[in-house]
Structure formats: structure tokens, C-alpha cells
């Protein structure tokens, strides 16, 4: 798998760079979270409990974005089977942790691939590197199915 995807491995970028890249592909606007989306954020924060920055969790600055529903984003909305105008795809970033997530799994995978991976993980073939390869494999499989 390493050889198969070696040409697709991207160097690590900041989450702000990822948002900028996706703003060229999709219409993404900063937004406030609804009550149910705030619950999603709280569940996401739980993933950082084992992070060394945990003691500074109150100092983290989560920024949320809405993926505007239009022709550019139809693929993601259709993937989630969102039919109500009250539901939307959101992306949440935290730049201090360099973390990005979305309530749309396919968009999250696409953004994590765009974000890339630190070269030290690639050189040392860490579990994070193999997880990144699995993302690439999942991405390529999904795009083969769509074609």
C-alpha cells in the first residue's frame, strides 16, 4: 500500500490552509453552531481528552464553517442523505491542535487527505502513517465507485 500511494502522500498543512483549499472547491462560510451541532462539537472535544493540551481545553478556539448547499456540494449532501433545509454539513477546525472534522464523513476524509501527514510519520512508518494510507485507499475506492 505504501508504494501504491507514495505519489499521493501530502506534506502536513495547517487546517487554515485546508479550509482555504476547500473554499476554492466549495462554498464554505464561517457560521455559528445550532444546538444539535454544538452537541457534535462537544463529542468531538472528547477525542482530545488524551491530548497533552487537555489542561488548556478552555483555551482552544473552535471555528465552525457551513458548507453551502449548491451544485458544488451536492455530492456531500447526497452522501449524507440530507433532504431537510434545517440540516447542513459543518466543518469544525481548531488551529492550535491543527485538527479538522466534519459531520460528513466523506468530506472529513477528503479534508484529512488534503491536510497531509508529517514527514516524520512517513519516515518512521508510524501507525498514523498507515492510518493516512487507509484514508487514501478509502478515498480512491469511493472515487472509483462514483465514476
Residue pairs with C-beta under 8 A, 6 or more apart in sequence:
1 130
1 133
1 137
2 125
2 133
5 133
5 136
5 137
5 140
8 113
8 136
9 116
9 117
9 122
9 132
9 136
10 113
10 114
10 115
10 116
10 117
11 116
11 117
11 118
11 119
12 98
12 115
12 116
12 117
12 118
12 119
13 21
13 114
13 115
13 116
14 95
14 98
15 93
15 94
15 95
15 98
15 99
15 100
15 115
16 93
16 95
17 115
18 93
18 100
18 111
18 114
18 115
19 28
19 65
19 91
19 93
19 100
21 114
22 28
22 91
22 110
22 111
22 114
25 72
26 67
26 68
26 72
26 73
26 76
27 67
27 68
27 70
27 72
27 73
28 65
28 66
28 67
28 68
28 91
29 65
29 66
29 68
30 63
30 64
30 65
30 66
31 64
31 65
31 66
31 90
32 64
33 40
33 41
33 64
33 90
37 64
37 90
37 103
40 90
40 92
40 103
41 62
41 64
41 92
44 92
44 101
45 57
45 60
45 62
48 54
48 57
48 60
48 97
48 99
51 97
53 60
53 96
53 97
59 96
60 94
60 96
60 97
61 94
61 95
61 96
62 92
62 93
62 94
63 92
63 93
63 94
63 95
64 90
64 91
64 92
65 90
65 91
65 92
65 93
66 88
66 89
66 90
66 91
67 73
67 76
67 77
67 88
67 89
67 90
67 91
67 102
67 104
67 107
69 77
69 82
69 88
69 89
73 89
75 106
75 146
76 89
76 104
76 106
76 107
77 89
79 104
79 106
80 87
80 89
80 103
80 104
82 88
82 89
89 102
89 103
89 104
89 107
90 102
90 103
91 100
91 101
91 102
91 107
91 111
92 100
92 101
92 102
93 99
93 100
93 101
98 115
100 108
100 111
100 112
100 115
101 108
102 108
102 111
106 142
109 135
109 138
109 139
109 142
110 139
112 132
112 135
113 132
113 135
113 136
113 139
117 128
117 129
117 132
118 128
120 126
121 128
121 129
121 132
122 129
